[in-house]
Amino acid sequence: MSTTTGERTARPHRPPHLTAEHEETRSRVRGVLGDVVLPQADAWERQGRVSAEGWRALGAHGLLDFAHDGEEFLHSAVLLEELGRTGYAGIRASVGVHAFMALSYVRMFGTAELRATLLPAAARGERIAALAISEPDAGSDLRHLSTRAEPLGDGGAGGFRVDGRKCHVANGSGAGFFVTLVKTRRTSGDRGLSGASLLVIDADAPGVTRTPQPMTGWRSADVCRVDFDDVRVPANALVGRRDMALLHLMKALDFERLVAGLLAVGGVGYCLELLDGFVRRHRVKDVPLGSHQAVRHRVAELTGELELVRTYAYHAAQLHAQGRLDTRTASVLKLKATELAVSAAQACVQYHGARGYLEDAAAARLYRDAMAGTIAAGASELMRDMIYDTH
Ligand SMILES: Cc1cc2nc3c(=O)[nH]c(=O)nc-3n(C[C@H](O)[C@H](O)[C@H](O)COP(=O)(O)OP(=O)(O)OC[C@H]3O[C@@H](n4cnc5c(N)ncnc54)[C@H](O)[C@@H]3O)c2cc1C
């Protein structure tokens, strides 16, 4: 027989992978984000980007220089979750793209010279990184990549001449440089991504044009179209092996999905806290909304799903810390965390009623932000294909 005592013994669940030391990181990071990000967040949403002062403040507090690998990565996982918990997916995406996704290519595959040139200023928030992979006809399917980097001089010794168009690039107008996927070798027929390379392209180089592409959500993510018209790029801007970007992408895209998943987990945490507080407070028919069984069971379902996904997220982070993250785990996390964000945001708006649907309501922001999570960094359908294919 099931019974209830009516007592609540709720406590914040700590995933088994985390120690008291990680929780200290959480407190510190939460404090910095509370001081540096939250007071400015609405202004950044309106301006469409994180301000230059904001970037420098994040850098000054060391938040742009967390580890990408090894045991220290669990502290980074906490940072990513806390960025999500700000409740501003545009800001979390901006920081995630800069400090993790785009820079991961430079850190993993860049030469010592490239790392020394780019990483210190990036860590200080003085030079912002963006990742320019998607094109109008190459999103989920990168085989139709058309941005060309023509090698100049003897086998590319004279650098490259780049022509093409990238789209939906976060941090686009504020970026100091783009980690850009280009074709360096012409291939005949359907040769997948063979003959592709990664180049660091200076955002101020002659021939680079950025045009804002404001999105429905992720408003502070500074999403832009970027055109390259006869842009000269030096030979030492090559990241990793020429014509072999596919090898690098396979590793970096798993990391990107892990980062996206951890950010989304934090976002769901914020959303459910907002929802839970509201349904306990708001009264309909003279009783709190949460006293209606349908409402409290919906909140309980979502809370349970978050606990499962969050534990899985830290499991994935630990696998990565041990150098054992696989495509399947990264894809499951990215799929489940971002889709849970959509369900949670929908419930959040629904139970807030019209007040949650106001233009400037937090619930409305969560709702419009959540959809981007299931498209950016690989659409949900691609994640499902990947999970099915790695069975
Ligand atoms: C807010 C935001 C920020 C972004 N930031 C960046 C960035 O910083 N840098 C960058 O390079 N790109 C960025 N992107 C682009 C993103 O990576 C692409 O949107 C994504 O890869 C999907 O490509 P696409 O939009 O061209 O959709 P398409 O590939 O044209 O797909 C359209 C839709 O088809 C469905 N679909 C796709 N594949 C399958 C399949 N196998 N089976 C069934 N259905 C399928 C999906 O629902 C998908 O949404 C961003 C996107 C968004 C929304």
The ligand as an ORCA input file, in Angstrom:
! r2SCAN-3c Opt
* xyz 0 1
  C      20.170     29.950    -32.516
  C      21.126     29.258    -33.442
  C      22.498     29.469    -33.320
  C      23.381     28.848    -34.199
  N      24.723     29.105    -34.096
  C      25.571     28.570    -34.995
  C      26.963     28.915    -34.960
  O      27.423     29.615    -34.065
  N      27.764     28.433    -35.940
  C      27.283     27.627    -36.941
  O      28.071     27.216    -37.786
  N      25.975     27.278    -37.006
  C      25.107     27.741    -36.063
  N      23.767     27.428    -36.117
  C      23.292     26.616    -37.220
  C      22.974     25.185    -36.794
  O      24.134     24.468    -36.563
  C      22.094     24.597    -37.876
  O      20.859     25.277    -37.810
  C      21.854     23.102    -37.726
  O      23.031     22.384    -38.003
  C      20.745     22.609    -38.648
  O      20.992     23.023    -39.967
  P      19.891     23.847    -40.784
  O      19.348     24.904    -39.928
  O      20.497     24.229    -42.064
  O      18.717     22.821    -41.006
  P      18.643     21.692    -42.149
  O      19.866     20.873    -42.136
  O      18.213     22.308    -43.409
  O      17.447     20.832    -41.542
  C      16.134     21.397    -41.401
  C      15.375     20.526    -40.437
  O      15.240     19.253    -41.011
  C      15.187     18.271    -39.995
  N      16.220     17.251    -40.269
  C      17.539     17.424    -40.420
  N      18.171     16.253    -40.600
  C      17.196     15.307    -40.580
  C      17.190     13.886    -40.700
  N      18.335     13.209    -40.879
  N      16.002     13.240    -40.609
  C      14.849     13.932    -40.416
  N      14.797     15.257    -40.286
  C      15.944     15.942    -40.374
  C      15.445     18.968    -38.677
  O      14.217     19.185    -38.007
  C      16.066     20.282    -39.103
  O      15.820     21.309    -38.160
  C      22.882     27.994    -35.212
  C      21.498     27.744    -35.301
  C      20.629     28.356    -34.424
  C      19.164     28.067    -34.536
*
